[in-house]
Amino acid sequence: MERHVTLSMVLLGAALCAFAGALAAEARGVPSDFIRSSCRATQYPHLCERCLSAYAPPVRRSPRGVAAAALAVSADKARSASAFVRRVSVGVRPVRSRESGAVQDCMETMRDSVDRLRRSVQEMKRMGRARSPRFAWHLSNVQTWVSAALTDEGTCLDSLSQNAGPAVRAAIRKRVVEVAHVTSNALALVNRLSPRI
């Protein structure tokens, strides 16, 4: 009897350690299985896992929660990149140069991207229950705005590649490409949501 109780306590202790280890892994930013499997549907799965691993506990196993977290990441990175482009624009001289025009165009399109992603984050909160007409309408809005944000980011990159010098182009491109990648991932996760589920 005593040996049975001791064995039970050892097994219980091992189970608790495994559970605590899983919680600690999530707290350290290791993606959960659900985050990992969700990110497989994206074009940049490793980036998706890295960005969303901190959201694992709050999203649990919710496809809508993962999509909302991905949109929040995208909006945050777009805001940061937009601020960076604005800072770069101050240092571009002469003001009427092609490079200056390209940076100004990029600044405007990134501002539009930030606005669309912000609106998408808010729209996700208004979706209501799946299978309702309201859900389908809000989902369609989010898909449209995130697609448009991705187009804005591409427009910024195109303008830079045609008109900006190598130093300015490289500095801005690095930030905007990352935003485009997380936006692409967010769109893939949003597109997995269905009004029928």
C-alpha positions in Angstrom: 0.0 0.0 0.0 2.8 2.4 1.0 4.7 1.6 -2.2 1.5 2.3 -4.3 1.0 5.7 -2.6 4.7 6.6 -3.2 4.5 5.5 -6.9 1.3 7.6 -7.3 3.0 10.6 -5.8 6.0 10.2 -8.1 3.7 10.0 -11.2 1.7 13.0 -10.0 4.9 14.9 -9.4 6.1 14.0 -12.9 2.8 15.1 -14.4 2.9 18.4 -12.5 6.5 19.0 -13.7 5.6 18.4 -17.3 2.6 20.8 -17.0 4.8 23.4 -15.3 7.4 22.9 -18.1 4.8 23.5 -20.8 3.6 26.7 -19.1 7.2 27.9 -18.7 7.9 27.2 -22.4 4.9 29.2 -23.4 6.0 32.1 -21.1 9.5 32.0 -22.7 7.9 32.4 -26.1 8.0 28.8 -27.4 5.0 28.4 -29.7 2.3 26.1 -28.6 1.2 23.2 -30.9 -1.9 25.1 -31.9 0.1 28.3 -32.8 2.6 26.1 -34.8 -0.2 24.2 -36.7 -2.0 27.5 -37.4 1.1 29.1 -38.7 1.6 26.2 -41.2 -1.1 27.9 -43.3 1.0 31.0 -43.7 3.6 31.9 -46.2 6.2 32.6 -43.5 5.5 30.0 -40.8 8.7 30.5 -38.7 8.1 34.3 -38.5 4.4 33.6 -37.6 5.5 31.3 -34.8 8.0 33.7 -33.5 5.6 36.6 -33.5 2.6 34.8 -32.0 4.3 32.6 -29.4 3.7 35.2 -26.7 0.0 35.1 -27.5 -0.3 31.3 -27.0 -2.0 31.4 -23.5 -4.6 34.1 -24.4 -5.6 32.6 -27.8 -5.7 29.0 -26.5 -7.2 27.0 -29.4 -9.2 29.8 -31.1 -8.6 30.4 -34.8 -10.2 33.8 -34.4 -7.9 34.6 -31.5 -4.8 33.6 -33.5 -6.0 35.8 -36.5 -6.7 38.7 -34.1 -3.2 38.3 -32.5 -1.6 38.2 -36.0 -3.4 41.4 -36.9 -2.3 43.1 -33.7 1.3 42.2 -34.5 1.0 43.4 -38.0 -0.5 46.8 -37.0 2.2 47.2 -34.3 5.0 46.5 -36.8 3.4 48.7 -39.5 3.2 51.6 -36.9 6.8 51.2 -36.1 7.9 51.0 -39.7 5.8 54.1 -40.6 7.5 56.1 -37.8 10.9 54.9 -39.1 10.1 56.1 -42.7 8.9 59.4 -41.3 12.3 59.8 -39.5 14.2 58.9 -42.7 12.2 61.4 -44.7 13.6 64.2 -42.6 17.2 63.4 -43.6 16.6 63.0 -47.4 17.9 66.0 -49.4 17.3 67.7 -51.7 13.6 67.9 -50.9 12.5 67.8 -54.6 14.7 64.8 -55.6 13.2 61.5 -56.9 14.5 59.8 -53.7 12.6 62.3 -51.6 9.5 61.7 -53.6 9.8 58.0 -53.2 10.2 58.3 -49.5 7.2 60.6 -49.3 5.1 58.1 -51.3 6.3 55.3 -49.0 5.4 57.4 -45.9 1.8 58.0 -47.3 1.3 54.3 -48.2 2.6 53.1 -44.9 0.3 55.6 -43.1 -2.6 54.1 -45.1 -1.4 50.6 -44.2 -1.4 51.4 -40.5 -4.9 52.9 -40.7 -6.3 49.8 -42.5 -4.7 47.4 -40.1 -5.9 49.3 -37.1 -9.4 49.3 -38.5 -9.1 45.5 -39.1 -8.1 44.9 -35.5 -11.2 46.8 -34.3 -13.5 45.1 -36.9 -12.4 41.7 -35.5 -13.9 42.7 -32.2 -17.3 43.4 -33.8 -17.7 40.1 -35.6 -20.1 38.4 -33.3 -21.1 34.8 -33.7 -20.0 32.7 -36.7 -22.8 31.8 -39.1 -24.4 35.2 -38.6 -24.7 37.7 -41.5 -22.9 40.1 -39.3 -19.9 37.8 -38.9 -19.6 37.4 -42.7 -19.9 41.1 -43.3 -17.2 42.0 -40.7 -14.9 39.2 -42.0 -15.2 40.5 -45.5 -14.2 44.0 -44.3 -11.2 42.7 -42.5 -10.1 40.7 -45.6 -10.5 43.7 -47.8 -8.6 46.0 -45.5 -5.7 43.6 -44.8 -5.4 42.9 -48.5 -5.3 46.7 -49.2 -2.6 47.2 -46.4 -0.5 44.5 -48.1 -0.9 46.3 -51.4 0.2 49.6 -49.7 3.3 47.9 -48.4 4.1 46.6 -51.8 3.6 50.0 -53.4 6.1 51.5 -50.9 8.7 48.9 -51.8 8.1 49.4 -55.6 8.5 53.2 -55.3 11.8 52.8 -53.3 13.2 50.2 -55.7 12.7 52.5 -58.7 13.6 55.9 -57.2 15.6 55.7 -54.0 19.4 55.4 -53.5 20.9 52.2 -52.1 21.4 53.4 -48.5 17.8 54.8 -48.1 16.3 51.9 -50.0 18.1 49.2 -47.9 17.2 51.0 -44.6 13.5 51.3 -45.3 13.1 48.0 -47.2 14.2 45.9 -44.3 11.5 47.3 -42.1 8.7 47.3 -44.7 9.5 43.8 -45.9 9.0 42.5 -42.4 5.7 44.3 -42.1 4.6 42.8 -45.5 5.5 39.3 -44.3 3.6 39.6 -41.0 0.7 41.2 -42.9 0.7 38.3 -45.4 0.6 35.9 -42.4 -2.2 37.8 -40.8 -4.3 37.7 -44.0 -3.7 33.9 -44.3 -5.0 33.4 -40.8 -8.0 35.7 -41.3 -8.8 33.8 -44.5 -9.0 30.5 -42.5 -12.0 31.9 -40.6 -15.3 30.9 -42.2 -18.8 32.2 -41.6 -19.9 28.6 -41.6 -17.9 27.5 -38.5 
